[in-house]
Amino acid sequence: MHCISALKTTTAICLVACFALCASAQPCYDISGWDIPFDIAYDDDNNLMVTGRTDGGLLFLRIGLFGETLAQAALPVGQHPDGYSMTEADEDTYIIGGSDYLYGEPGDNLPFLLKVDSMGNELWRRTFLTASERHPSPIARHIIRNAQEEAVYVATIDTVWMIGYDGATLAVRSAEEMGMGIGSLYSYDMVKTPGGIAVLTFFNTILHFDENLQFLGSSMLNVSFRNLYSFYAVPGGGFLIGGQGEELKWKVVKVDGQGATQWERTYEFPNYSWGYPRDIGAYEDGFLLVGSLARINPYGFCPIMVKIGADGSPQWLKLVSNCDTNNALDAFAIHPEYNLIYVAGRKYCAPGSINLDAYVDIADASPTIILSGKETVGEAVFELFPNPAKDEAHVILPGELPAGPWQLHLYNTAGQLALRRQEAGNRLTFDTGALPPGLYLLRVTDGQRAFSRRLVVE
């Protein structure tokens, strides 16, 4: 016999121990003034790593398997440092790639690597100047780890580097070596590929390298963005590029490995206008975008997740948190085993606060707006009553809703359909005895309305 519990998708989720986050997890992190995360990822122990910017320095945050804060700090690095991404190095040490803004001095936007221990204490630091030492030197948004070689890759304005965990240079590829002039790379972001890395530049080019940093060639792109924000290597091949199109609307382009455009989409959402699509990655049978959108009425900036299909078609939109002047999502990571979506963003956590705080939370996949077909999400909340004695669960829908027929779909954490049935009326029953223990998402719809609730089977 299974023990079953129901979880509302609109509230904080308390999972059984094997599902990582407990009810005592702290969603907001007030570190030093404005706290803005730029990246979230998992280390080798499946603990969360978050880095970004604070008023007091570099944002450093580690969160444990049960939601406990392992470390949080504002690291005083340089003048005004931004942490763009963080990866684990040797055991219990981490490397952060970032940029230090020196406000117009020679070498402004100075890229750096910082190695720290598990509490954020600095072990070593490296900076990267251009050949002239006077050009602005942006760093690609992500550093990439090569665990086998105990190294990370870093891309700057005119050079791609392979740096060991000890800070030593293992390989360098300059723009001149690749037949390009200084500044012609102008790296924006970098991703890991099956055979090495790929670097997206501001000049509509993707540069390809093997794991030893041998230059394999470049792909010319025929794409146009007002601003770039995200770059992703699709597991089946090709790349996704996300940013702002005309009128600053969300836009995503998929290109193949040679840079040829496969599809291009600009998105318009009901009651939302322009915004920032900050991060993109694979999810279920398509892709997930996170960022922020400006709500038209009432006005506010809203942390948003959008699910799109493999062809870029919009499927659903999820309002993750409340809307305010500067609220936003910045990045997400999907748990490698349980398929849970962890988001990192910024919002005014305390009532009346003038400082944004970083927050990290689980975001469920129950839509706020269905973007495909005729289905719309209702505002009513249904009740879910487990009956472990009979290995059943009962759904009670609000009495004002029509009698259906209702479709019940139960999904596991891999996004696979575990149960499907159709029933009429406002009281629905389904069998849970054959379900393996785990976390599930129950979705109930009549084609016009949709409701979701999480269900834990132990």
C-alpha positions as CSV (number, residue, x, y, z in Angstrom):
1,M,0.0,0.0,0.0
2,H,1.3,3.5,-0.9
3,C,1.2,6.6,1.3
4,I,-0.1,9.5,-0.8
5,S,0.0,13.2,-0.1
6,A,-1.2,16.1,-2.2
7,L,0.7,19.3,-2.8
8,K,-0.7,22.6,-4.2
9,T,1.2,23.9,-7.1
10,T,0.7,27.5,-6.0
11,T,2.4,27.2,-2.6
12,A,5.8,26.3,-1.3
13,I,6.4,22.6,-1.9
14,C,7.4,20.2,0.9
15,L,8.9,17.1,-0.6
16,V,9.8,13.8,1.0
17,A,13.5,13.5,1.7
18,C,14.4,12.0,-1.7
19,F,13.0,15.1,-3.4
20,A,15.7,17.5,-2.2
21,L,13.8,20.5,-0.8
22,C,12.2,20.7,2.6
23,A,9.7,23.1,4.1
24,S,12.4,25.0,5.9
25,A,14.1,26.1,2.7
26,Q,14.8,29.8,2.5
27,P,13.5,31.2,-0.8
28,C,14.9,34.7,-0.4
29,Y,18.6,35.7,0.3
30,D,19.2,39.2,1.6
31,I,22.9,39.4,1.3
32,S,24.1,43.0,0.6
33,G,21.8,45.7,-0.8
34,W,20.6,44.7,-4.3
35,D,21.3,41.0,-4.8
36,I,20.9,39.8,-8.4
37,P,21.7,36.2,-9.5
38,F,23.0,35.6,-13.0
39,D,23.4,31.8,-13.0
40,I,22.3,28.7,-11.2
41,A,23.7,25.2,-11.6
42,Y,24.4,21.9,-9.8
43,D,27.7,20.7,-8.4
44,D,28.8,17.1,-8.3
45,D,26.8,16.5,-5.1
46,N,23.6,18.0,-6.7
47,N,23.8,21.0,-4.4
48,L,22.9,24.3,-6.1
49,M,25.5,26.9,-7.0
50,V,24.4,30.5,-7.6
51,T,26.5,33.5,-8.5
52,G,25.8,37.1,-9.6
53,R,26.0,40.6,-8.3
54,T,25.4,42.4,-5.0
55,D,26.0,45.9,-3.8
56,G,28.8,44.5,-1.6
57,G,30.7,42.5,-4.2
58,L,30.4,39.2,-6.0
59,L,27.3,37.1,-5.1
60,F,28.2,33.6,-3.8
61,L,25.5,31.2,-2.7
62,R,25.4,27.5,-2.2
63,I,22.2,25.6,-1.3
64,G,22.1,22.1,0.0
65,L,20.0,19.1,-1.0
66,F,17.4,19.9,1.6
67,G,17.2,23.6,0.9
68,E,19.6,24.5,3.7
69,T,22.0,27.4,3.1
70,L,25.5,26.0,2.9
71,A,27.2,29.4,2.2
72,Q,26.2,32.9,1.2
73,A,28.4,35.9,0.9
74,A,29.2,39.1,-1.0
75,L,32.9,38.5,-2.0
76,P,34.9,41.8,-2.2
77,V,36.5,41.3,-5.6
78,G,37.7,44.4,-7.5
79,Q,35.6,47.5,-7.9
80,H,32.1,46.3,-9.0
81,P,32.3,42.6,-9.9
82,D,29.7,40.5,-11.7
83,G,29.7,36.7,-11.4
84,Y,28.4,35.3,-14.6
85,S,28.7,31.5,-13.9
86,M,30.2,29.1,-11.4
87,T,31.4,25.5,-11.7
88,E,32.8,23.0,-9.2
89,A,36.6,22.4,-9.6
90,D,38.4,20.0,-7.3
91,E,36.4,18.7,-4.3
92,D,34.8,21.5,-2.3
93,T,36.3,24.2,-4.4
94,Y,34.6,26.4,-7.1
95,I,35.6,28.6,-10.0
96,I,33.6,31.7,-10.8
97,G,33.9,33.5,-14.2
98,G,33.0,37.2,-14.1
99,S,33.8,40.7,-15.1
100,D,35.0,43.7,-13.0
101,Y,33.7,47.1,-14.2
102,L,36.4,49.7,-13.7
103,Y,34.3,52.7,-15.0
104,G,36.3,53.7,-18.0
105,E,39.8,53.0,-16.8
106,P,42.2,51.1,-19.0
107,G,41.0,47.5,-19.1
108,D,37.4,48.3,-18.1
109,N,35.1,45.3,-18.1
110,L,38.1,43.3,-16.9
111,P,37.4,39.5,-17.1
112,F,38.5,37.4,-14.2
113,L,38.5,33.8,-12.9
114,L,38.2,33.4,-9.1
115,K,38.7,30.2,-7.3
116,V,37.2,29.9,-3.8
117,D,36.6,27.2,-1.2
118,S,33.2,26.0,-0.2
119,M,32.6,29.0,2.1
120,G,33.7,31.6,-0.5
121,N,37.2,32.2,0.7
122,E,39.5,33.3,-2.2
123,L,42.2,30.7,-3.2
124,W,43.5,32.5,-6.4
125,R,42.4,35.0,-9.0
126,R,43.3,35.6,-12.6
127,T,42.4,38.5,-14.8
128,F,42.5,38.6,-18.6
129,L,43.6,41.7,-20.6
130,T,43.3,42.2,-24.3
131,A,46.5,42.4,-26.4
132,S,46.4,46.2,-26.3
133,E,45.3,46.2,-22.6
134,R,43.0,49.1,-23.4
135,H,40.0,47.6,-25.1
136,P,36.8,46.8,-23.1
137,S,37.0,43.1,-22.4
138,P,33.7,41.4,-22.0
139,I,33.7,37.8,-20.9
140,A,31.4,35.1,-22.3
141,R,28.4,34.6,-20.0
142,H,29.4,31.0,-19.1
143,I,32.6,29.3,-18.3
144,I,32.7,25.6,-19.2
145,R,34.2,22.8,-17.2
146,N,36.4,20.0,-18.5
147,A,36.5,17.7,-15.5
148,Q,38.7,15.1,-17.2
149,E,41.4,17.7,-17.9
150,E,40.7,19.5,-14.6
151,A,40.3,22.8,-16.4
152,V,37.7,25.4,-17.4
153,Y,37.3,27.3,-20.7
154,V,37.0,31.1,-20.7
155,A,36.2,33.3,-23.8
156,T,37.0,37.0,-23.9
157,I,36.9,39.7,-26.5
158,D,39.8,38.4,-28.6
159,T,40.9,35.1,-27.0
160,V,39.7,31.7,-25.8
161,W,41.5,30.2,-22.9
162,M,41.8,26.8,-21.2
163,I,42.8,27.3,-17.6
164,G,43.7,24.6,-15.1
165,Y,42.1,24.3,-11.7
166,D,45.4,25.7,-10.3
167,G,45.1,28.8,-12.5
168,A,47.8,27.7,-15.0
169,T,47.2,28.4,-18.7
170,L,46.8,25.0,-20.6
171,A,45.9,26.3,-24.0
172,V,45.2,29.7,-25.7
173,R,43.5,30.5,-29.1
174,S,43.7,34.1,-30.1
175,A,41.7,35.9,-32.8
176,E,44.8,36.4,-34.8
177,E,45.6,32.6,-34.8
178,M,42.2,32.0,-36.2
179,G,42.7,34.6,-39.0
180,M,40.7,37.4,-37.2
181,G,41.6,40.8,-35.9
182,I,41.6,41.9,-32.3
183,G,38.1,42.4,-31.0
184,S,36.6,40.4,-33.9
185,L,35.5,37.6,-31.5
186,Y,33.7,39.8,-29.0
187,S,32.4,36.6,-27.3
188,Y,28.9,36.6,-26.0
189,D,28.4,33.1,-24.6
190,M,29.9,29.7,-24.6
191,V,28.3,26.2,-24.4
192,K,29.6,22.6,-24.1
193,T,29.2,20.4,-27.2
194,P,29.7,16.7,-27.6
195,G,33.3,17.2,-28.9
196,G,34.3,20.4,-27.2
197,I,32.9,23.9,-26.9
198,A,31.1,26.4,-29.1
199,V,31.4,30.2,-28.7
200,L,28.7,32.6,-29.9
201,T,30.1,36.1,-30.9
202,F,28.3,39.4,-31.3
203,F,29.2,39.3,-35.0
204,N,26.7,36.5,-35.9
205,T,29.3,33.7,-35.8
206,I,29.6,30.5,-33.8
207,L,33.2,29.3,-33.3
208,H,33.8,25.6,-32.8
209,F,36.7,24.1,-30.7
210,D,37.6,20.5,-29.7
211,E,38.3,19.6,-26.0
212,N,42.0,20.6,-26.5
213,L,41.0,24.0,-27.8
214,Q,41.9,23.2,-31.4
215,F,40.0,25.5,-33.6
216,L,37.6,23.5,-35.8
217,G,36.0,26.3,-37.9
218,S,33.2,28.8,-37.7
219,S,29.5,29.0,-38.7
220,M,28.1,32.2,-40.1
221,L,24.6,33.0,-38.9
222,N,21.8,34.9,-40.7
223,V,19.9,36.1,-37.6
224,S,19.0,39.5,-36.2
225,F,18.4,40.5,-32.6
226,R,18.1,43.8,-30.8
227,N,19.8,42.2,-27.8
228,L,21.2,38.7,-27.1
229,Y,20.5,36.9,-23.8
230,S,20.8,33.2,-24.2
231,F,22.7,30.5,-26.1
232,Y,22.0,26.7,-25.8
233,A,23.4,23.6,-27.4
234,V,20.5,21.3,-28.3
235,P,21.1,17.7,-27.3
236,G,20.0,16.4,-30.7
237,G,22.2,18.9,-32.6
238,G,22.2,22.5,-33.4
239,F,21.8,25.6,-31.2
240,L,19.1,27.9,-29.8
241,I,19.7,31.6,-29.6
242,G,17.4,33.8,-27.5
243,G,17.0,37.5,-27.1
244,Q,14.9,40.5,-28.0
245,G,13.5,41.1,-31.4
246,E,11.6,44.1,-32.7
247,E,9.8,46.1,-30.1
248,L,11.9,44.2,-27.5
249,K,9.7,41.1,-27.8
250,W,11.0,37.7,-26.8
251,K,12.6,36.0,-29.8
252,V,14.2,32.5,-30.3
253,V,16.1,31.2,-33.3
254,K,17.2,27.6,-33.9
255,V,20.2,26.9,-36.1
256,D,21.8,23.7,-37.2
257,G,25.5,22.8,-36.6
258,Q,26.5,24.8,-39.7
259,G,24.6,27.9,-38.6
260,A,21.6,27.5,-41.1
261,T,18.4,28.8,-39.6
262,Q,15.8,26.0,-39.0
263,W,13.1,28.1,-37.4
264,E,12.7,31.6,-36.0
265,R,9.9,32.7,-33.6
266,T,8.9,36.1,-32.1
267,Y,6.5,35.7,-29.2
268,E,3.5,37.8,-28.2
269,F,1.7,37.0,-24.9
270,P,-1.8,38.1,-23.7
271,N,-1.6,41.2,-21.5
272,Y,2.3,41.3,-21.7
273,S,4.5,43.4,-24.0
274,W,8.3,43.5,-24.0
275,G,10.8,41.7,-21.8
276,Y,14.0,39.8,-21.2
277,P,14.3,36.1,-22.1
278,R,17.3,35.4,-19.8
279,D,17.8,31.6,-20.0
280,I,16.8,28.7,-22.2
281,G,17.2,24.9,-22.1
282,A,15.6,21.6,-22.9
283,Y,12.5,20.6,-21.0
284,E,10.2,17.5,-21.7
285,D,9.5,17.4,-25.4
286,G,10.6,21.0,-26.1
287,F,12.3,23.9,-24.4
288,L,11.9,26.2,-21.4
289,L,12.5,29.9,-21.4
290,V,12.7,32.0,-18.2
291,G,13.0,35.8,-17.8
292,S,10.7,38.7,-17.3
293,L,7.8,40.4,-19.1
294,A,6.2,43.8,-18.7
295,R,2.5,43.3,-17.8
296,I,0.2,45.8,-19.5
297,N,-2.7,46.0,-17.0
298,P,-1.9,46.4,-14.1
299,Y,1.6,47.4,-15.0
300,G,4.5,45.5,-13.4
301,F,7.5,43.4,-14.3
302,C,6.7,39.7,-13.9
303,P,9.0,36.7,-13.4
304,I,7.9,34.3,-16.2
305,M,8.5,30.8,-17.5
306,V,7.4,29.9,-21.1
307,K,7.3,26.3,-22.5
308,I,7.8,26.0,-26.3
309,G,7.7,23.0,-28.5
310,A,10.6,21.5,-30.4
311,D,9.5,23.6,-33.4
312,G,9.4,26.8,-31.3
313,S,5.6,26.9,-31.0
314,P,4.4,28.5,-27.8
315,Q,2.6,26.0,-25.4
316,W,2.2,27.7,-22.0
317,L,3.2,30.6,-19.8
318,K,3.7,30.4,-16.1
319,L,3.7,33.5,-13.8
320,V,6.3,32.3,-11.2
321,S,6.1,35.1,-8.6
322,N,4.5,38.4,-8.0
323,C,4.9,41.4,-10.4
324,D,6.7,44.5,-9.3
325,T,9.0,47.2,-10.8
326,N,12.2,45.2,-11.1
327,N,11.1,41.6,-10.4
328,A,12.6,39.0,-12.8
329,L,13.8,35.5,-13.3
330,D,17.5,35.2,-14.4
331,A,18.3,31.5,-14.8
332,F,17.1,28.0,-14.1
333,A,18.5,24.5,-13.5
334,I,16.6,21.2,-13.8
335,H,17.4,18.6,-11.2
336,P,19.4,15.8,-13.0
337,E,17.4,13.0,-11.4
338,Y,13.9,14.3,-10.5
339,N,13.3,16.8,-13.3
340,L,12.3,19.5,-10.9
341,I,12.8,23.1,-12.1
342,Y,14.8,25.4,-9.8
343,V,14.7,29.1,-10.7
344,A,16.9,31.9,-9.6
345,G,15.8,35.5,-9.8
346,R,15.4,38.8,-8.0
347,K,12.4,40.4,-6.3
348,Y,11.4,42.7,-3.4
349,C,11.0,40.0,-0.8
350,A,10.2,42.1,2.3
351,P,7.1,44.3,2.2
352,G,8.1,47.9,1.5
353,S,11.7,47.0,0.8
354,I,13.7,49.2,-1.5
355,N,16.3,46.5,-2.1
356,L,16.0,43.5,-4.4
357,D,16.8,40.2,-2.9
358,A,18.0,37.0,-4.7
359,Y,15.6,34.1,-4.5
360,V,15.8,30.5,-5.4
361,D,12.7,28.3,-5.5
362,I,11.1,25.3,-7.2
363,A,8.8,26.3,-10.0
364,D,6.0,23.9,-10.9
365,A,4.9,23.4,-14.5
366,S,1.2,24.2,-14.0
367,P,0.5,26.9,-16.6
368,T,-1.0,30.3,-15.9
369,I,-2.0,30.7,-19.5
370,I,-2.3,28.0,-22.2
371,L,-0.8,29.4,-25.4
372,S,-1.7,26.6,-27.8
373,G,-5.2,25.4,-28.7
374,K,-8.5,26.6,-27.1
375,E,-7.7,25.6,-23.5
376,T,-7.5,28.4,-20.8
377,V,-6.6,28.0,-17.2
378,G,-9.3,28.7,-14.7
379,E,-8.8,30.5,-11.4
380,A,-10.6,27.9,-9.3
381,V,-8.6,25.4,-7.2
382,F,-9.7,21.8,-7.0
383,E,-9.3,19.6,-3.9
384,L,-7.3,16.3,-4.0
385,F,-8.0,13.7,-1.3
386,P,-5.7,10.7,-1.0
387,N,-7.3,7.4,0.2
388,P,-4.3,5.1,1.0
389,A,-6.5,2.4,2.4
390,K,-7.9,1.8,-1.1
391,D,-4.9,3.0,-3.1
392,E,-7.1,5.7,-4.6
393,A,-7.2,9.5,-4.9
394,H,-10.3,11.6,-5.1
395,V,-10.6,14.9,-7.0
396,I,-13.4,17.4,-6.1
397,L,-13.9,20.2,-8.5
398,P,-15.7,23.5,-7.6
399,G,-19.4,23.1,-7.9
400,E,-19.9,26.0,-10.3
401,L,-17.9,24.2,-13.0
402,P,-19.7,22.1,-15.7
403,A,-19.8,18.3,-15.4
404,G,-17.2,17.7,-18.1
405,P,-16.2,15.2,-19.4
406,W,-12.9,15.8,-17.7
407,Q,-9.5,14.4,-18.8
408,L,-7.2,13.3,-16.0
409,H,-3.5,13.2,-16.9
410,L,-0.8,12.2,-14.3
411,Y,2.8,12.9,-15.2
412,N,6.0,11.7,-13.5
413,T,9.1,13.9,-13.0
414,A,10.5,12.8,-16.3
415,G,7.4,14.4,-18.0
416,Q,6.1,10.9,-19.0
417,L,2.4,10.2,-18.8
418,A,1.8,7.7,-16.0
419,L,-2.0,7.6,-16.0
420,R,-4.8,8.9,-18.2
421,R,-8.6,8.6,-17.8
422,Q,-11.8,10.4,-18.6
423,E,-14.7,11.0,-16.1
424,A,-17.8,13.1,-15.9
425,G,-19.1,15.1,-12.9
426,N,-17.4,17.1,-10.2
427,R,-16.1,14.2,-8.1
428,L,-13.5,12.1,-9.9
429,T,-11.6,9.0,-8.6
430,F,-8.5,7.4,-10.0
431,D,-6.4,4.4,-8.8
432,T,-2.9,4.9,-7.4
433,G,-2.0,1.3,-6.5
434,A,0.0,0.6,-9.6
435,L,2.1,3.8,-9.4
436,P,5.8,3.6,-8.4
437,P,6.7,5.9,-5.5
438,G,7.6,9.4,-6.6
439,L,6.4,12.9,-7.3
440,Y,3.7,13.4,-9.9
441,L,1.8,16.3,-11.5
442,L,-2.0,15.7,-11.9
443,R,-3.6,17.8,-14.6
444,V,-7.4,18.0,-15.0
445,T,-8.9,19.6,-18.1
446,D,-12.1,19.8,-20.1
447,G,-10.5,21.5,-23.1
448,Q,-11.6,24.9,-21.9
449,R,-10.2,25.0,-18.3
450,A,-7.1,23.3,-16.8
451,F,-6.1,22.7,-13.2
452,S,-2.9,21.1,-11.8
453,R,-1.8,19.8,-8.4
454,R,1.3,17.9,-7.3
455,L,0.9,14.4,-5.8
456,V,3.5,12.5,-3.8
457,V,3.3,8.7,-3.8
458,E,5.5,7.1,-1.1
